[in-house]
Amino acid sequence: MHKTYFHNRKHINEKKDQKKIIPLQYNGKKRIVDINILLNRVRVDKINETKRKIIFYSSSILSLGFFSIFIMFIK
């Protein structure tokens, strides 16, 4: 399929059918996938995400507290 673009007084013809195809290499070995390893990885990722959320919220509350104490002593 050809598409023609007109930009800055130039015609650009573009073929959508010709895309660069990367050949896949198959070495003949079967890959064994263990569902338990994948599920454990999901659990660990979820725990790490909750830790990051707790750290973010606690640091924001702490900075808000310091800011409010600073404002009280200035007045």
C-alpha positions in Angstrom: 0.0 0.0 0.0 1.5 3.3 -1.0 0.9 6.5 0.9 1.7 9.9 -0.3 2.4 12.8 2.0 2.7 16.5 1.1 4.8 18.4 3.5 6.9 21.6 3.0 6.1 21.5 -0.7 7.6 18.0 -1.1 5.9 14.8 -2.0 7.0 11.8 0.1 6.0 8.3 -1.1 6.0 5.7 1.5 5.4 2.0 1.2 3.8 0.4 4.1 4.2 -3.1 2.8 8.0 -3.1 3.1 8.9 -3.3 6.7 12.1 -4.5 8.2 11.6 -8.0 9.4 14.0 -9.4 12.0 14.4 -13.2 11.6 13.9 -15.2 14.7 16.5 -17.7 15.5 15.2 -21.0 16.8 17.9 -23.2 18.3 15.7 -26.3 18.8 15.7 -26.3 22.6 12.4 -26.3 24.5 12.1 -23.7 27.2 10.7 -24.9 30.4 8.5 -22.4 32.2 7.7 -22.9 35.8 4.5 -21.2 36.9 5.6 -21.1 40.5 8.6 -19.0 39.7 6.4 -16.6 37.7 3.8 -16.3 40.5 6.6 -15.7 43.1 8.0 -13.0 40.9 4.5 -11.3 40.8 4.2 -11.6 44.6 7.6 -10.0 45.1 6.8 -7.2 42.7 3.6 -6.5 44.5 5.3 -6.4 47.9 8.0 -4.0 46.5 5.3 -1.8 45.1 3.5 -1.5 48.4 6.8 -0.7 50.1 7.4 2.1 47.6 3.9 3.5 48.2 4.4 3.4 52.0 7.7 5.2 51.7 6.3 7.8 49.4 3.3 8.5 51.6 5.3 8.6 54.8 7.9 10.9 53.3 5.1 13.3 52.0 3.4 13.3 55.4 6.7 13.9 57.2 7.6 16.8 54.9 4.1 18.3 55.3 4.6 18.0 59.1 8.0 19.7 59.1 6.6 22.4 56.9 3.7 23.1 59.2 6.0 23.1 62.3 8.3 25.6 60.5 5.3 27.8 59.6 4.1 27.7 63.3 7.5 28.9 64.7 7.8 31.7 62.1 4.5 33.3 63.3 
